[in-house]
Amino acid sequence: MRVVVVAVGRLKQGPERELAGRYRERFEEIGRKLGFRGFEIHEIPESRARNAATRIAEETAAISAKIPEKSLLSVLDERGDSIDSAAFAGHLARWRDQGVENTIFAIGGADGLSPDLRGKAVLRLAFGAATWPHQIVRVMLLEQIYRAGTILAGHPYHRA
């Protein structure tokens, strides 16, 4: 199974980008041993439209264009479920074991994701009730994907 993160916005040079890169590399290394075929990140330009509805529509269309057929979609959504790391790892393991070709994690822009895209998701994930900058959400997601890999591998990184 390939793991793909599709995110609106670009991580500029700096600590967030470095940390994101570190978690990505760590997961790629451990993920191969666990049967994950790849890990990709696609950055979608932020819409410059004047109104929120148009920005959401344009960003959703760009995200949707990056979702191959036979993919399972998860979205980061402030209205989503807060789950613990072990449950998150369980989702990844189950999808891998079911033969899902691609697991897509979508992170929308500042205005969020369209209701249609959220409705297609099998998992709507929230990192608590707080509002987080999209750059931090991406780093948090990448860390959780890496942590899921360590949980599945029995690695001591996750101590719960």
N, C-alpha and C positions, 0 to 999 in steps of 0.2 A: 504494500500500500504506500502510495506517495502522500505525504503531508504537505499541503500548500496553504500559505497565508497570503490572502489578498487584502491589501490595506490601502485605504485612501490616505494620501499624503506621503511625503518622502522624509526619511530620517536623514537629517543633515549630519555633517561631521561633528563628532562630539561624543560625550559619554554614553548617551542612549544608543547610538549606532554601534559603538564598541561593545557594549554589553549585549545588544541584540546579536551581533556577530559571534560573540563568544558562546551564547546559548545555542545558536544555530549549529556551529561547528561541533559542540559537545553532543547535540542530539544526532547529528549525522553520523558521528562515530559510533555511538551506542545503538542507534537505530538500525544500522546495517546488521548488527548481531541479533537484533530482535525481529528481523523480517520486514523492516520498513525500507522501501526501495528508493526513497529520495525525500528531500525536504527543500521546498522552493518558497521564495517570497516574491510577490509581485506588488509593486507600488503603483497605485493609480493616481494620476494628477487630481488635485482638488478642483472641483468645478468653480468657475468664476461667474456663474449666473447670479443675477441680482436677487432672486427670491429663493427661499428655502426649498419650496416644492420642486423647482426646476433643478436646483443643485442636487437634491436627493435623486431625482429621476436620472440625471446625467451620470452621477456616480454609481447608481445601481446598474445602469446599462453597462458601464465600463467594468464593474465587478462581474456581472453576469457573463460578459464576453470572455472572462478568464476561467470560467467554470466548465471543465470538459464534461461530456456525457459520462454516465456511469460514475458520478461523483456524489458523495454525501456532503451536505452543507451544514456547517455550524456557524452561527453568527455571534459576535460580541454585541450584547444589547443590554442597556441599563435595566430593562424590564425582565431580563432573563433570570435563569436559575443560578444561585450561588452553590457550587458543589465543592467538595473537598478534593484534594489532589489525588487521593486513592480512587475516588469515583471517576475523576477525569481519566486517569490511567486505565481504568476499567473500560470506559467508552472506547479509547484508542485500541485496546487489545481486542475487544469484541468486534469492532469494525474490521480490524486487520484479519482476525480469524474467520470472519464472514466473507472474506475475499473482496472487500470494497477496494476498488482501484485507486480512488483519490478521495482523501478527506480534505475538504476546503474549509478554512477558517476565514470568515470575512469580517473586516473591521471597517465600518463606515466612516464618513467624514463628520464634521462638527454637528451637522444636522441629523445624523443617524442614517439608518437604512430604511428603504421603502417597506411598507407593510407586506407587499407581495414577496419580497426577498426573505423577510423574517418568517413569513408563513411557510416557505419551502425548507426551512432549516429543521433538522432533526434534533438539534441542540441549540438552545439560546442561552448563552453563558454571560453571566455578570460577575464582575470582580467586586462584589459588595454594593452597598447603596450609594457610595460616594461617586462623584463625577471625577473621571480621570482624564488627563490629556491623552490624545490618541497615541503619541509617541510612547508614553509610559504604558498604556494598555498593550501595545505591541510587545514591549520588553516583557511585561508580565505574562502575556500569552506564550512567548517563546520560552520563558523560564518554566512555565507549567508543562509545556510539551517536553522539554528536557527532563523535568522532574518526573513526568509520567514514564519516560524511558528508564530512568534510574529505578523507579518503583518496579517496573516490569522485569528489570534485570536483577533485582535484589541488591542493588548497589546501596551503600550506606548514606548517600547524599540526603535521602528523605528519612528523617527521624521523627516519626509520629507515635 
